[in-house]
């Protein structure tokens, strides 16, 4: 079994993503949904998920991992 390293984005990057995500949510609510209907709902739902992930990584200690690195040690196999 290898060593697992979990990687999440930095707090600064996530804070920018959070504020941009808010803009995309507002665009979804006021432009995409009224104009494009079902596609607008899909757009807004994705924007909400992305905004939440960035909020969690930027403003809490327990962030969401975006990458996982597994290092195999041939000596232990």
MODELLER restraints for C-alpha pairs under 7 A, 6 or more apart:
rsr = mdl.restraints
at = mdl.atoms
rsr.add(forms.Gaussian(group=physical.xy_distance, feature=features.Distance(at['CA:1:A'], at['CA:72:A']), mean=6.79, stdev=0.5))
rsr.add(forms.Gaussian(group=physical.xy_distance, feature=features.Distance(at['CA:2:A'], at['CA:70:A']), mean=5.76, stdev=0.5))
rsr.add(forms.Gaussian(group=physical.xy_distance, feature=features.Distance(at['CA:2:A'], at['CA:71:A']), mean=5.04, stdev=0.5))
rsr.add(forms.Gaussian(group=physical.xy_distance, feature=features.Distance(at['CA:2:A'], at['CA:72:A']), mean=4.21, stdev=0.5))
rsr.add(forms.Gaussian(group=physical.xy_distance, feature=features.Distance(at['CA:2:A'], at['CA:73:A']), mean=6.19, stdev=0.5))
rsr.add(forms.Gaussian(group=physical.xy_distance, feature=features.Distance(at['CA:3:A'], at['CA:70:A']), mean=5.54, stdev=0.5))
rsr.add(forms.Gaussian(group=physical.xy_distance, feature=features.Distance(at['CA:3:A'], at['CA:71:A']), mean=5.08, stdev=0.5))
rsr.add(forms.Gaussian(group=physical.xy_distance, feature=features.Distance(at['CA:3:A'], at['CA:72:A']), mean=6.54, stdev=0.5))
rsr.add(forms.Gaussian(group=physical.xy_distance, feature=features.Distance(at['CA:4:A'], at['CA:68:A']), mean=6.78, stdev=0.5))
rsr.add(forms.Gaussian(group=physical.xy_distance, feature=features.Distance(at['CA:4:A'], at['CA:69:A']), mean=5.72, stdev=0.5))
rsr.add(forms.Gaussian(group=physical.xy_distance, feature=features.Distance(at['CA:4:A'], at['CA:70:A']), mean=4.58, stdev=0.5))
rsr.add(forms.Gaussian(group=physical.xy_distance, feature=features.Distance(at['CA:4:A'], at['CA:71:A']), mean=6.48, stdev=0.5))
rsr.add(forms.Gaussian(group=physical.xy_distance, feature=features.Distance(at['CA:5:A'], at['CA:68:A']), mean=5.70, stdev=0.5))
rsr.add(forms.Gaussian(group=physical.xy_distance, feature=features.Distance(at['CA:5:A'], at['CA:69:A']), mean=5.00, stdev=0.5))
rsr.add(forms.Gaussian(group=physical.xy_distance, feature=features.Distance(at['CA:5:A'], at['CA:70:A']), mean=6.32, stdev=0.5))
rsr.add(forms.Gaussian(group=physical.xy_distance, feature=features.Distance(at['CA:6:A'], at['CA:65:A']), mean=6.07, stdev=0.5))
rsr.add(forms.Gaussian(group=physical.xy_distance, feature=features.Distance(at['CA:6:A'], at['CA:67:A']), mean=6.00, stdev=0.5))
rsr.add(forms.Gaussian(group=physical.xy_distance, feature=features.Distance(at['CA:6:A'], at['CA:68:A']), mean=4.53, stdev=0.5))
rsr.add(forms.Gaussian(group=physical.xy_distance, feature=features.Distance(at['CA:6:A'], at['CA:69:A']), mean=6.34, stdev=0.5))
rsr.add(forms.Gaussian(group=physical.xy_distance, feature=features.Distance(at['CA:7:A'], at['CA:65:A']), mean=5.55, stdev=0.5))
rsr.add(forms.Gaussian(group=physical.xy_distance, feature=features.Distance(at['CA:7:A'], at['CA:66:A']), mean=6.10, stdev=0.5))
rsr.add(forms.Gaussian(group=physical.xy_distance, feature=features.Distance(at['CA:7:A'], at['CA:67:A']), mean=5.12, stdev=0.5))
rsr.add(forms.Gaussian(group=physical.xy_distance, feature=features.Distance(at['CA:7:A'], at['CA:68:A']), mean=6.05, stdev=0.5))
rsr.add(forms.Gaussian(group=physical.xy_distance, feature=features.Distance(at['CA:8:A'], at['CA:63:A']), mean=6.92, stdev=0.5))
rsr.add(forms.Gaussian(group=physical.xy_distance, feature=features.Distance(at['CA:8:A'], at['CA:64:A']), mean=6.34, stdev=0.5))
rsr.add(forms.Gaussian(group=physical.xy_distance, feature=features.Distance(at['CA:8:A'], at['CA:65:A']), mean=4.63, stdev=0.5))
rsr.add(forms.Gaussian(group=physical.xy_distance, feature=features.Distance(at['CA:8:A'], at['CA:66:A']), mean=5.23, stdev=0.5))
rsr.add(forms.Gaussian(group=physical.xy_distance, feature=features.Distance(at['CA:8:A'], at['CA:67:A']), mean=6.67, stdev=0.5))
rsr.add(forms.Gaussian(group=physical.xy_distance, feature=features.Distance(at['CA:11:A'], at['CA:57:A']), mean=6.26, stdev=0.5))
rsr.add(forms.Gaussian(group=physical.xy_distance, feature=features.Distance(at['CA:11:A'], at['CA:58:A']), mean=4.31, stdev=0.5))
rsr.add(forms.Gaussian(group=physical.xy_distance, feature=features.Distance(at['CA:12:A'], at['CA:58:A']), mean=6.83, stdev=0.5))
rsr.add(forms.Gaussian(group=physical.xy_distance, feature=features.Distance(at['CA:14:A'], at['CA:54:A']), mean=4.70, stdev=0.5))
rsr.add(forms.Gaussian(group=physical.xy_distance, feature=features.Distance(at['CA:14:A'], at['CA:55:A']), mean=6.78, stdev=0.5))
rsr.add(forms.Gaussian(group=physical.xy_distance, feature=features.Distance(at['CA:14:A'], at['CA:57:A']), mean=5.97, stdev=0.5))
rsr.add(forms.Gaussian(group=physical.xy_distance, feature=features.Distance(at['CA:14:A'], at['CA:58:A']), mean=4.95, stdev=0.5))
rsr.add(forms.Gaussian(group=physical.xy_distance, feature=features.Distance(at['CA:15:A'], at['CA:54:A']), mean=6.51, stdev=0.5))
rsr.add(forms.Gaussian(group=physical.xy_distance, feature=features.Distance(at['CA:15:A'], at['CA:55:A']), mean=6.71, stdev=0.5))
rsr.add(forms.Gaussian(group=physical.xy_distance, feature=features.Distance(at['CA:15:A'], at['CA:58:A']), mean=5.15, stdev=0.5))
rsr.add(forms.Gaussian(group=physical.xy_distance, feature=features.Distance(at['CA:17:A'], at['CA:51:A']), mean=6.90, stdev=0.5))
rsr.add(forms.Gaussian(group=physical.xy_distance, feature=features.Distance(at['CA:17:A'], at['CA:54:A']), mean=5.76, stdev=0.5))
rsr.add(forms.Gaussian(group=physical.xy_distance, feature=features.Distance(at['CA:18:A'], at['CA:51:A']), mean=4.93, stdev=0.5))
rsr.add(forms.Gaussian(group=physical.xy_distance, feature=features.Distance(at['CA:18:A'], at['CA:54:A']), mean=4.96, stdev=0.5))
rsr.add(forms.Gaussian(group=physical.xy_distance, feature=features.Distance(at['CA:18:A'], at['CA:55:A']), mean=5.43, stdev=0.5))
rsr.add(forms.Gaussian(group=physical.xy_distance, feature=features.Distance(at['CA:21:A'], at['CA:47:A']), mean=5.88, stdev=0.5))
rsr.add(forms.Gaussian(group=physical.xy_distance, feature=features.Distance(at['CA:21:A'], at['CA:50:A']), mean=6.52, stdev=0.5))
rsr.add(forms.Gaussian(group=physical.xy_distance, feature=features.Distance(at['CA:21:A'], at['CA:51:A']), mean=4.63, stdev=0.5))
rsr.add(forms.Gaussian(group=physical.xy_distance, feature=features.Distance(at['CA:22:A'], at['CA:51:A']), mean=6.44, stdev=0.5))
rsr.add(forms.Gaussian(group=physical.xy_distance, feature=features.Distance(at['CA:24:A'], at['CA:47:A']), mean=5.94, stdev=0.5))
rsr.add(forms.Gaussian(group=physical.xy_distance, feature=features.Distance(at['CA:25:A'], at['CA:44:A']), mean=5.47, stdev=0.5))
rsr.add(forms.Gaussian(group=physical.xy_distance, feature=features.Distance(at['CA:25:A'], at['CA:47:A']), mean=5.40, stdev=0.5))
rsr.add(forms.Gaussian(group=physical.xy_distance, feature=features.Distance(at['CA:25:A'], at['CA:48:A']), mean=6.21, stdev=0.5))
rsr.add(forms.Gaussian(group=physical.xy_distance, feature=features.Distance(at['CA:28:A'], at['CA:40:A']), mean=5.87, stdev=0.5))
rsr.add(forms.Gaussian(group=physical.xy_distance, feature=features.Distance(at['CA:28:A'], at['CA:43:A']), mean=6.19, stdev=0.5))
rsr.add(forms.Gaussian(group=physical.xy_distance, feature=features.Distance(at['CA:28:A'], at['CA:44:A']), mean=4.72, stdev=0.5))
rsr.add(forms.Gaussian(group=physical.xy_distance, feature=features.Distance(at['CA:29:A'], at['CA:44:A']), mean=6.66, stdev=0.5))
rsr.add(forms.Gaussian(group=physical.xy_distance, feature=features.Distance(at['CA:32:A'], at['CA:40:A']), mean=4.25, stdev=0.5))
rsr.add(forms.Gaussian(group=physical.xy_distance, feature=features.Distance(at['CA:33:A'], at['CA:40:A']), mean=3.89, stdev=0.5))
rsr.add(forms.Gaussian(group=physical.xy_distance, feature=features.Distance(at['CA:33:A'], at['CA:41:A']), mean=5.63, stdev=0.5))
rsr.add(forms.Gaussian(group=physical.xy_distance, feature=features.Distance(at['CA:53:A'], at['CA:64:A']), mean=6.56, stdev=0.5))
rsr.add(forms.Gaussian(group=physical.xy_distance, feature=features.Distance(at['CA:56:A'], at['CA:63:A']), mean=5.34, stdev=0.5))
rsr.add(forms.Gaussian(group=physical.xy_distance, feature=features.Distance(at['CA:56:A'], at['CA:64:A']), mean=6.94, stdev=0.5))
rsr.add(forms.Gaussian(group=physical.xy_distance, feature=features.Distance(at['CA:57:A'], at['CA:63:A']), mean=4.15, stdev=0.5))
rsr.add(forms.Gaussian(group=physical.xy_distance, feature=features.Distance(at['CA:57:A'], at['CA:64:A']), mean=6.09, stdev=0.5))
